Amino acid sequence: MSKLIDRLNRVAKTIPQPMGFKKAAAASARPRMILIASLAQTTTAKSLADYIAGADAVLINKLGSGVKALPRIAQSVPDIPWGLWLGDTSERGIKAIVEAGCDFVVFPASTTLAIPGDNKAGKILQVEASLSEGLLRTMNELPVDAILVASEAGVAPGITWHHLMLFQHFADLLVKPLLVQVPLKVTDNELQFLWKTGVDGIVVAVGIEPPAERLKELRQLIDKLTFPPRRGKKAEALLPRIREETGTETETEEEEEEE
């Protein structure tokens, strides 16, 4: 299974820690928001580790040297899950990417159904923030592992209340891990708000020159913050209720009145 998806699932399913003597042991497993570094493209696999130091995973939006560079990328970051944004990648190209050791793939909803159905690579569906409630609910049944919300929050100077409203809407309707794009200069207060709305991980754009010192600072910031445990997603509580008993009681009452 994908290392990134495994981490996201653990974050998304965190529950309040038990009281008593187990409290000290549970502290080491406290929930922590996932940090994904997004690179516009790679120049040399040798220097890749410098750009993503501090990230839980790296998302490469474009391969500068093509598929042939994938083995070198895998060797340069052996301890960090790496993935690719597919875009218009062909079915043959997708197969080569997975075979090269890609941990996860991110693809827009307009991508063809050529995505591998096995569990070798995690599948993250990127969707627009303007999706209707009906379409949001259908994503719970799709064979994807997580959802990435594409919004202007990733390039905005800061996260607004409108962004929080959108993210909260997604979190309320989804049972899958939720990722959002945010600016690299996101603050500790904004991170706390994002966590409370149900965001499990953030994606930040990192420049390839110079190496992103801010990414290391963001890693330290996340590690210092206390993210309160959550009971899980709310979508399960929003299932429609069956009111058959009420209808039966009404029919019985009508028959008694006629007699």
N, C-alpha and C positions, 0 to 999 in steps of 0.2 A: 504494500500500500504506500501511497505518497507520504513522505515524511511531513510535508507542509500540511496536508489535509489531516493527518493524525494529530498534529499540534492544534490545528484549528478546532477539531472536534472536542479535544480535551478542554479548550478554553470555552467553547460554546456550551458545554454540558456541565460546567462547574456548579457545585451546590454548596450551601453554607457548611462550614467546617464544624464537626461535632465538638461539643464541650467536654471538658474533663482532661484526663492525662494525655489524650492523643493530640492535644492542641499544639504542642511543640513540634511534633513530627509532621503535622499538617501544614505548618507555617512554610516549610520548604517547598510545598507544592501549591503555593498561593497562585491565584489566577494572574496572568500577565498578558496584556494586549500584544498581538503578533505584529511585527514590523517587517514590511516587505519593501526592499529598495528596487525602484524601477529605473532601468537604464534605457536611454534612447537607442543606443546600439553599442556593440563592443568594438574596441579598437584592437587590443592585444589581450589574449587570455592571461598572459603573464601578469599584467597589472590589474586584472579584474578584482582580485582580493582586496586591493587597496581602496577601491571605490565603494565596496559594500561592507567594510568592516563595521560590525555592530548590528547588522541586519539578521533577521531570522531566516530570510530567503531573498532571492534576487529574481526579478522579472526582467527579461531582456526583450525589448520591443522590436529589435531588428538586428539580424546577424550581419555584421560588417563583412565577414569573410565567408558567408554562406554556411551550409550544413557541414562542410569539412572542418569548421572550427569547433564543432561541438565536443569532440573528444578532448581537445585541449582545455575547453572551458570546464568540463567535468573534472579534469585533473587539477586545475588551478583552485577550485573551491570544493574540495572533497567533503568538507564538513557542513556545507551550507546548501540546502535544497535550491536548485535553480530551475526556472521555467521560462517558457517562451510565449509571447503573444502571437497567435497564429495568423490572424488577419485573413489574407487570401492564399494561405499555404495550401498546396495541392495535397491530395490523399497520399501520394508517394512521399512527399516531403514530411508529412505528419508521421508516417511510419518510421522514417529515418530519424526523426527527432526523438521519438520514444525509445528506439533501439539504442540511441546514443547515451541514454541514461537521464533524460529529462524527467524531473520529478513531478512537474505539473504544467498544464497548458491553460492559457487564458484566451477565450475566443468570444467574439460578439455574437448576438443572437442570429445574425444574418449568415453565419458560417454554415457550410453544408454539413450533412450528417456523416462526414467521413472521420469524425473523431473516434479513436479506438474505444471499443467497449470494454476492454479489460481493465484491471486495477493497477497496471504498471505506472500510469501517470494520472495524477489528480486532474479533475476537469472543473474549471472555474468559468462560469457563464457571466459575461459582462453585459449588463443591461442598462438602459436609460432610466433616469429617475422619474420620467413621466409615464411609466407603465401604469395601466389601470389596475384596480384591485383584483379583478378577475384573473388577469394574466399573472399577477404576483402569486396568487394562490396555486396556479398550475405549476409553478416552478418547484414546488415541494415534491411533485410526482415525477419530475424529469430526472434522467440518469446523469445528474451532475453533482459535484461534491460541495460546491460553495458558490456564492453569488457576489459579484463585484459591481457596485453601483457607480456608473460613470456620470459624474456631475462636474459643475464648474468649481466645486469646492477644492479640487486639487490645484487650481491655478489662482484661486481667489486670495486676497491679502489675509483673510481670516475666515473662520467658519461662522456663518450667520445662524440666526434662529430658524430661518427658512431651511437651511441645510439640515439642521437637527430635526425639523418636522419631517422632512423627506426620509431621513435615516430611521427615525422612529417608526414611520409608516411601514417601511420594509421589515424592520425587526419584529413588528407586531404580527406580520402575516407570514413570516418565513420560519421554518424549523431548521434550515441549513445555515452553516456559518456565514456571517455577513462581513464583507470587506468594503471599504470605502477609500476613495482617493482624497488625500489631504495635502496641504502645502508642507514643505520641509520645515518651515518655521512654526509649526503647530505648537501651541503652548500647553503647559501642564493642566491648566483649567479647561482648555478645549478637549484634551484627552479624557479627562474625567467625565465631561458631558457626553462625549461619544460612547464611552463605556456604559454609562447609565441608560442610553437609548438602546443599547443592544449590539453595538458594533464590536466584532471580535478581533478585527485586524485592520491595519491601515497600510495604504500603498503610497509611498512618497517618491517623487521624481528626483533622481540624483544626477548631477552633471558629471561628465567623465573627465573634466579638467577644470580646476585642480581636484584631487581626491576630496571626497565629501567629509570634512571634519564635522560638519553639522550633524551628519548621520550618527557619528559616535556620541555626540552630545545628546541626541534624541534617544539613543539606546540607554544612556545613563539616566535620562529623565524618566523613561518608562520603568526602569528597574527600581527607581526610588519611590515611585508613586504606589499608593495602596489602592488596588482595585477591589472593591467589595465583591464577595462571591455572589453569583446569580443562580436562581433556581432553574434557569433554562428558558427556552423560547416560549412565547405566549400563543403561538398559532394553534396549538393543540386545544386551547380553551375556547377557540372561536368557531368550533364546528357547529353546524346547524343542529338544533334540537328537534327530535321527533315528537310530535304532539298527537299520536294516534289515540292515547288513552283519553285525552280530552274530548276527541271526536266521538268516541264510544259512549262516554258518559252523557254527552249532549243528545245522542240518538235515543238512549234509554229514557231520559227525562221526557222527551217529546212523545214517546210511546205511552208513558204513564199518563200524560195529560190528555191524550186522545181517549183512553179508557174511561 
